[in-house]
Every structure is written in structure tokens, then in C-alpha cells.
Amino acid sequence: MISGLAHTGVCVPNLEDAVAWYTGTLGLVLLSPPVRIEGRAIEADMGEMIPGIVLKAAILGVHDSGDRVLEVLEYPKHPGRPKSEAWSLTDHGYSHVGLLCEDITATRARLETRGVRFLTRGTARITQLETAWFEDPYGNVFILMEKSAKQRPYYRQWVGKHP
């Protein structure tokens, strides 16, 4: 059975540019540097889904994040497509990635000075979390969250009945 969550994969058109953005703008740490993977092993792993696969990948996160990391991916031989203008957060499939911070007001201000486009005005409070939504340069959506009860996981912030 499932024993934990490992990573969230985000496809980008240029791995090096994306790593620079995620580390320089969001302050994530490069945990495993960009690597190009091709040949028998990746063909055995993903070749049925993407014939002739070549993968470039890097792992980003925060120190001591364990397996909970962001896997940034580029498929050089299969460049993919940007999200359509008609895309909606409610579409089936990948929706967003949640990121924690200690001070949402300061973090949001810092990210705005770095050119990050927020999708919401200010912050909101829901289930004892302060939240703000933004997107990366590739249209991937993130929710920035500050916990009110720092010692509890984000999903256990709400101590009463669920809203």
C-alpha cells in the first residue's frame, strides 16, 4: 500500500531557466542538480507512455524536506504545449502545489518585488490558514500558506468541525 507522498512533477519548456526561477525567485534549494536521462532505463520506465523519451530533471525543495520535493522536468524531444487560455483551476488533473511559509505577508511582498504574478488580492484566511495564490512563468499554480498552529500539519489547522 501507499506509505507516503514523494514529489510533485512540474513540466517546463526549459529546465535551466525554470531552476533559476524556482531557486532565485521562490528561494527553493537545488537538492539534485539538473541531469539528462536517456537510454534503456528511462525507456523501461516511461517509454510506453512517451516513445523515444529523453528527460531532463532537477529536484528542488527546502532543507530537510525528505521526499516532499518538486521535480522539475523538461522533455527535450517532446516539448509539450503551454496551458491553453481556456484552462481552469477546476479542470481535471493537476491543480496546484501547496507551499508553506512562516510569514505570508512578508513572503508575498518579497515575491511580488521579484515579479511573481499573484492570482488573488491580499491574503485570505480559511481553516486557520492564511493563503495567497500565484503562478510560475509556465502557468503552474501554487498556493502559499501560513499555518496558525505551527506545530500541526497544514491539514490539521482546523480544530473545530470542518467548515
Buried (B, 14 or more C-beta within 10 A) or exposed (E): EEEEEEBBEBBBBBBEEBBEBBBEBBEBEBBEEBEEEBEEEBBEEBEEEBEEBBBBBBBBBBEEBEEEBBBBBBBBEEEEEEEEEEEEEEEEEEEBEEBBBEEBEEBBEBBEEEEBEBEEEEBEEEBBBBBBBBBBBBEBBBBBBBBEEEEEEBEEBBEEEEE
